[in-house]
């Protein structure tokens, strides 16, 4: 039962809530300490069987960066990562403008100077994600549980990479590259780059990599022959490597956050990634009549997956983040100071607010002006038609 759940990237909490019983009950079932009634067993199997699991494709998080509006790095490690702070090594760093780094394996947590809006940053590289897989497995959790904690702690994703590992080689990356060069595709991307690495000593290919979209954009794809990369690193024959191709979707800022919204409400992780891919790209081939149609090998990958558009919804500018920070991290301090003032007749809180008013910047006043304005006031009714 546990294996069926983990293969579908489901948390115990999510399954329990779906079926209407306690997470602890499901945990005991998976440990063999409790038995399911025939009715509950049937309902649980129906949930698992409704989610397609491919033995050919494996979906995974491959890079994660989440920023938190706090300087309490210990709280982030223990509350969000759910790891023991004492095991992390502290080092000085200048990475991304941060001042110190707490590291365990390839799990890195960076802290900034007091007063800096950078706050604390969790960074998990590809190997860092695999390190954290072990933590989640130990806790009998999935990435949804981690992401839920991050959101609850006001975390903001700044980069999310997801990957599909192809164990069968559903299509040839070099063949796909040739099709792209001939324009045999439909895509929303405006640029592409194809790299064919060759060994100088043996004049043999070391694999083809395709980049679709600009690396500076909010989202781009990277498709490459993973078996060549692994074979070179581990000094084994290409034929001995299990993963043949890798299809990566790399997202930053708004796109990363929109992806996580879909992920938190979507049962099937691999279908979500395929939906994002199929929304951006369709590879084509000529049929018998000379008409362009979907490339059969491409269809083996995306199938009938529903296209998912990571549309960024327009939002009125506001000081929501500042208000959330005040509520989440400072509410107890404010209440304490206010209680002291009421009990003793002091004016600490009033004085602090007065000093803040004296130090308001022009950008702060602009933020307040925008918050108080109606959306209709922010939009111009005239403009230039291009």
C-alpha positions as CSV (number, residue, x, y, z in Angstrom):
1,X,0.0,0.0,0.0
2,X,2.8,2.4,0.8
3,X,4.6,1.6,-2.5
4,X,1.4,2.3,-4.5
5,X,1.0,5.7,-2.7
6,X,4.7,6.8,-3.1
7,X,4.7,5.8,-6.8
8,X,1.9,8.2,-7.3
9,X,3.7,11.0,-5.4
10,X,0.8,11.2,-2.8
11,X,1.2,12.1,0.8
12,X,-0.6,10.2,3.6
13,X,-2.4,13.4,4.6
14,X,-3.8,14.0,1.1
15,X,-5.0,10.4,0.7
16,X,-6.6,10.3,4.1
17,X,-8.4,13.6,3.5
18,X,-9.6,12.4,0.1
19,X,-11.1,9.3,1.7
20,X,-12.3,11.0,4.9
21,X,-10.2,9.4,7.7
22,X,-7.2,10.3,9.8
23,X,-3.6,10.2,8.5
24,X,-2.5,8.3,11.5
25,X,-4.9,5.5,10.5
26,X,-3.4,5.2,7.1
27,X,0.1,5.2,8.6
28,X,-0.8,2.2,10.8
29,X,-2.3,0.4,7.8
30,X,1.0,0.9,5.9
31,X,3.0,-0.4,8.9
32,X,0.7,-3.5,9.1
33,X,-0.7,-2.4,12.5
34,X,-4.3,-2.0,11.3
35,X,-6.5,-3.6,8.6
36,X,-8.7,-1.8,6.1
37,X,-12.4,-2.7,5.9
38,X,-13.3,-4.2,2.5
39,X,-15.2,-1.0,1.6
40,X,-12.2,1.3,2.5
41,X,-9.8,-1.0,0.7
42,X,-11.9,-0.8,-2.5
43,X,-12.1,3.0,-2.2
44,X,-8.4,3.3,-1.7
45,X,-7.5,1.0,-4.6
46,X,-9.9,3.0,-6.8
47,X,-8.0,6.2,-5.9
48,X,-4.6,4.6,-6.7
49,X,-5.8,2.9,-9.9
50,X,-7.3,6.2,-11.2
51,X,-3.8,7.7,-11.3
52,X,-1.7,6.3,-14.1
53,X,1.8,5.3,-13.2
54,X,4.4,4.8,-16.0
55,X,7.3,2.4,-15.5
56,X,8.9,4.1,-18.5
57,X,8.8,7.7,-17.3
58,X,9.8,8.9,-13.8
59,X,9.0,12.4,-12.6
60,X,11.1,14.3,-10.1
61,X,12.0,17.7,-8.7
62,X,15.5,18.5,-9.9
63,X,16.2,22.0,-8.5
64,X,14.4,24.0,-5.9
65,X,14.9,27.5,-4.5
66,X,12.4,29.0,-2.0
67,X,12.9,32.3,-0.1
68,X,11.4,33.0,3.3
69,X,10.8,36.5,4.8
70,X,12.7,35.8,8.0
71,X,16.3,35.6,9.3
72,X,15.5,32.7,11.7
73,X,17.4,30.1,9.7
74,X,17.0,27.5,12.5
75,X,13.2,27.8,12.3
76,X,13.3,27.3,8.5
77,X,15.5,24.1,8.8
78,X,13.4,22.6,11.6
79,X,9.9,23.7,10.7
80,X,10.0,23.6,6.8
81,X,12.7,21.0,6.1
82,X,11.9,19.1,9.3
83,X,15.6,18.4,9.9
84,X,17.9,18.6,12.9
85,X,19.6,22.1,12.8
86,X,22.6,20.7,14.8
87,X,23.8,18.5,11.9
88,X,24.2,21.5,9.5
89,X,27.7,23.0,9.0
90,X,27.8,26.8,9.0
91,X,30.0,28.6,6.3
92,X,30.5,32.1,5.1
93,X,29.3,32.9,1.6
94,X,28.7,35.6,-0.9
95,X,26.4,33.5,-3.0
96,X,23.3,35.5,-4.3
97,X,24.2,38.3,-1.9
98,X,23.7,36.1,1.2
99,X,26.2,36.2,4.1
100,X,26.2,32.6,5.5
101,X,25.3,29.1,4.5
102,X,24.1,26.1,6.5
103,X,24.8,22.9,4.6
104,X,24.2,19.2,5.0
105,X,25.1,17.1,2.0
106,X,23.8,19.2,-0.9
107,X,20.9,20.6,1.1
108,X,21.8,24.3,1.5
109,X,20.1,27.0,3.5
110,X,21.4,30.6,3.1
111,X,20.8,33.5,5.5
112,X,21.2,37.2,4.7
113,X,22.1,40.3,6.7
114,X,19.6,41.5,9.3
115,X,17.2,43.9,7.6
116,X,17.7,42.4,4.1
117,X,14.6,41.5,2.2
118,X,16.5,38.4,0.9
119,X,15.7,36.6,4.2
120,X,16.4,32.9,4.2
121,X,16.8,30.8,1.1
122,X,16.5,27.0,0.8
123,X,18.4,25.8,-2.2
124,X,18.3,22.2,-3.4
125,X,20.4,21.3,-6.5
126,X,19.7,18.1,-8.4
127,X,21.8,16.1,-5.8
128,X,20.2,18.2,-3.0
129,X,16.8,17.1,-4.2
130,X,17.9,13.5,-4.1
131,X,19.3,14.0,-0.6
132,X,16.0,15.4,0.5
133,X,14.2,12.5,-1.1
134,X,15.8,10.4,1.6
135,X,14.4,12.7,4.4
136,X,10.9,12.6,2.9
137,X,11.1,8.8,2.6
138,X,12.2,8.5,6.3
139,X,9.2,10.7,7.3
140,X,6.9,8.8,5.0
141,X,6.1,12.0,3.2
142,X,6.1,13.4,-0.4
143,X,7.2,16.7,-1.9
144,X,3.6,17.9,-1.5
145,X,4.1,17.8,2.3
146,X,7.3,19.8,2.0
147,X,5.8,22.4,-0.3
148,X,2.8,22.7,2.0
149,X,5.0,23.6,4.9
150,X,7.0,26.1,2.8
151,X,3.8,27.9,1.7
152,X,2.5,27.9,5.3
153,X,5.8,29.5,6.4
154,X,5.3,32.2,3.7
155,X,7.9,30.8,1.4
156,X,8.1,32.2,-2.2
157,X,9.5,29.9,-4.9
158,X,12.1,31.7,-7.0
159,X,13.2,28.6,-9.1
160,X,11.7,25.2,-9.7
161,X,13.1,22.6,-12.1
162,X,11.2,19.4,-12.8
163,X,12.4,16.5,-14.9
164,X,11.1,13.4,-16.6
165,X,13.6,10.5,-16.8
166,X,12.9,8.3,-19.9
167,X,14.0,4.7,-19.4
168,X,13.0,3.5,-22.8
169,X,14.1,6.3,-25.2
170,X,10.7,7.0,-26.5
171,X,12.3,9.1,-29.3
172,X,15.8,10.0,-30.4
173,X,17.1,13.4,-29.2
174,X,19.3,13.8,-32.3
175,X,16.2,13.1,-34.5
176,X,14.2,15.7,-32.6
177,X,17.0,18.2,-33.1
178,X,16.9,17.7,-36.9
179,X,13.1,18.2,-36.9
180,X,13.4,21.4,-35.0
181,X,16.0,22.7,-37.4
182,X,13.6,22.0,-40.2
183,X,10.8,23.7,-38.4
184,X,8.7,20.6,-38.0
185,X,7.1,21.7,-34.8
186,X,4.5,24.0,-33.2
187,X,5.9,25.9,-30.3
188,X,5.3,29.1,-28.3
189,X,9.1,29.4,-27.8
190,X,10.9,32.0,-29.9
191,X,14.4,30.6,-29.7
192,X,16.3,27.3,-29.5
193,X,19.8,26.1,-29.2
194,X,21.2,22.7,-30.1
195,X,24.5,21.4,-28.7
196,X,26.2,18.3,-30.0
197,X,29.2,17.5,-27.8
198,X,32.0,15.5,-29.3
199,X,35.1,14.0,-27.7
200,X,38.3,15.5,-29.1
201,X,40.3,12.3,-28.5
202,X,37.9,9.9,-30.2
203,X,35.8,12.1,-32.4
204,X,32.7,10.5,-31.0
205,X,29.4,12.1,-29.9
206,X,29.0,12.7,-26.2
207,X,25.3,13.4,-26.5
208,X,22.9,16.0,-27.9
209,X,21.3,18.7,-25.8
210,X,18.3,20.9,-27.0
211,X,17.4,24.1,-25.3
212,X,14.0,25.6,-26.1
213,X,13.4,29.1,-25.0
214,X,15.8,31.7,-23.5
215,X,17.5,30.9,-20.2
216,X,16.6,34.5,-19.2
217,X,12.9,33.9,-19.6
218,X,10.5,32.6,-16.9
219,X,10.4,29.2,-18.4
220,X,12.6,27.1,-20.8
221,X,13.1,23.4,-21.6
222,X,16.2,21.3,-21.8
223,X,16.0,17.9,-23.5
224,X,19.2,15.8,-23.6
225,X,20.7,12.4,-23.8
226,X,21.1,11.6,-20.1
227,X,22.8,8.2,-20.8
228,X,25.8,9.9,-22.4
229,X,26.2,12.3,-19.4
230,X,26.0,9.4,-16.9
231,X,28.3,7.1,-18.9
232,X,31.0,9.8,-19.1
233,X,30.7,10.6,-15.3
234,X,30.7,7.0,-14.2
235,X,33.0,5.7,-16.9
236,X,30.7,3.0,-18.1
237,X,29.3,2.1,-21.5
238,X,26.3,4.2,-22.7
239,X,24.3,0.9,-23.1
240,X,24.7,0.2,-19.4
241,X,22.9,3.3,-18.3
242,X,19.2,2.9,-17.3
243,X,18.0,6.5,-18.0
244,X,18.2,7.2,-21.7
245,X,16.7,10.7,-22.1
246,X,15.9,13.5,-19.7
247,X,13.2,16.1,-20.4
248,X,13.5,19.1,-18.0
249,X,11.2,22.1,-17.5
250,X,13.0,25.0,-15.8
251,X,10.9,27.8,-14.2
252,X,11.6,30.9,-12.3
253,X,9.6,33.4,-10.2
254,X,6.0,33.7,-11.4
255,X,6.1,30.6,-13.5
256,X,7.6,28.6,-10.7
257,X,4.9,29.7,-8.3
258,X,2.1,29.0,-10.8
259,X,3.5,25.5,-11.4
260,X,3.4,24.9,-7.6
261,X,-0.2,26.0,-7.5
262,X,-1.1,23.4,-10.0
263,X,1.1,20.8,-8.3
264,X,-0.6,21.3,-4.9
265,X,-4.0,20.6,-6.5
266,X,-3.0,17.9,-9.0
267,X,-2.8,14.2,-8.1
268,X,-0.5,13.1,-11.0
269,X,2.9,14.8,-11.0
270,X,4.1,13.3,-14.3
271,X,0.9,14.3,-16.1
272,X,1.3,17.9,-14.8
273,X,4.8,18.1,-16.3
274,X,3.7,16.5,-19.6
275,X,0.8,19.0,-19.7
276,X,3.2,21.9,-19.4
277,X,5.4,20.5,-22.1
278,X,2.5,19.8,-24.5
279,X,1.2,23.3,-24.0
280,X,4.5,24.7,-25.2
281,X,5.6,22.3,-27.9
282,X,4.3,19.7,-30.4
283,X,6.7,17.8,-32.7
284,X,5.4,17.0,-36.2
285,X,6.0,14.6,-39.1
286,X,4.5,14.2,-42.6
287,X,1.8,11.7,-43.1
288,X,1.2,9.7,-46.3
289,X,-0.7,12.6,-47.9
290,X,2.2,15.0,-47.2
291,X,0.3,16.8,-44.4
292,X,1.9,17.7,-41.1
293,X,0.6,15.7,-38.2
294,X,1.8,14.9,-34.7
295,X,5.0,12.9,-34.6
296,X,4.1,9.3,-33.5
297,X,7.2,9.1,-31.3
298,X,6.3,12.4,-29.7
299,X,2.7,11.1,-29.1
300,X,4.3,8.2,-27.2
301,X,5.6,10.7,-24.7
302,X,2.7,13.2,-24.3
303,X,-0.3,10.9,-25.4
304,X,-3.6,12.6,-24.7
305,X,-2.3,14.7,-21.9
306,X,-4.3,17.8,-21.3
307,X,-2.2,20.9,-22.1
308,X,-1.6,23.1,-19.0
309,X,-1.0,26.8,-19.5
310,X,1.0,28.3,-16.6
311,X,-0.9,31.5,-17.1
312,X,0.2,34.3,-14.8
313,X,-3.0,36.0,-13.5
314,X,-2.9,39.8,-13.3
315,X,-2.9,41.1,-9.8
316,X,-3.2,44.5,-8.4
317,X,0.0,45.7,-6.7
318,X,-0.3,45.7,-2.9
319,X,1.6,45.5,0.3
320,X,0.2,42.0,0.9
321,X,3.7,40.6,1.5
322,X,4.6,43.2,4.1
323,X,1.3,42.6,5.9
324,X,1.8,38.9,5.8
325,X,5.3,39.3,7.2
326,X,4.0,41.5,10.0
327,X,1.2,39.1,10.9
328,X,3.3,35.9,10.7
329,X,6.6,37.0,12.4
330,X,5.8,40.1,14.5
331,X,2.2,39.7,15.8
332,X,3.4,38.2,19.1
333,X,5.9,41.0,19.7
334,X,3.3,43.6,18.8
335,X,0.8,42.1,21.2
336,X,3.4,41.9,24.0
337,X,4.5,45.5,23.6
338,X,0.8,46.6,23.5
339,X,0.0,44.7,26.7
340,X,3.0,46.3,28.4
341,X,1.8,49.8,27.4
342,X,-1.7,49.1,28.6
343,X,-0.5,47.7,31.9
344,X,2.0,50.5,32.7
345,X,0.8,53.5,30.7
346,X,3.9,53.5,28.5
347,X,3.8,54.4,24.8
348,X,6.3,52.1,23.3
349,X,4.1,50.9,20.4
350,X,2.9,54.4,19.6
351,X,6.5,55.7,19.6
352,X,7.7,52.9,17.3
353,X,4.9,53.7,14.8
354,X,5.7,57.4,15.0
355,X,9.4,56.7,14.2
356,X,8.3,54.5,11.3
357,X,6.2,57.3,9.9
358,X,9.1,59.7,10.0
359,X,11.3,57.2,8.1
360,X,8.7,56.3,5.4
361,X,10.3,56.3,1.9
362,X,8.8,57.5,-1.3
363,X,8.4,53.9,-2.4
364,X,6.4,53.1,0.8
365,X,4.0,56.0,0.2
366,X,3.6,54.9,-3.4
367,X,2.8,51.4,-2.2
368,X,0.1,52.8,0.1
369,X,-1.3,54.9,-2.8
370,X,-1.6,51.9,-5.0
371,X,-3.2,49.8,-2.3
372,X,-5.9,52.4,-1.7
373,X,-6.6,53.0,-5.4
374,X,-9.1,51.1,-7.4
375,X,-7.9,48.9,-10.3
376,X,-9.8,51.3,-12.7
377,X,-7.6,54.1,-11.5
378,X,-4.4,52.2,-12.2
379,X,-5.2,51.3,-15.8
380,X,-4.9,53.9,-18.6
381,X,-7.9,54.3,-20.8
382,X,-5.9,55.6,-23.7
383,X,-2.7,54.4,-25.4
384,X,-0.9,53.7,-28.6
385,X,-2.0,50.8,-30.8
386,X,1.0,49.0,-32.3
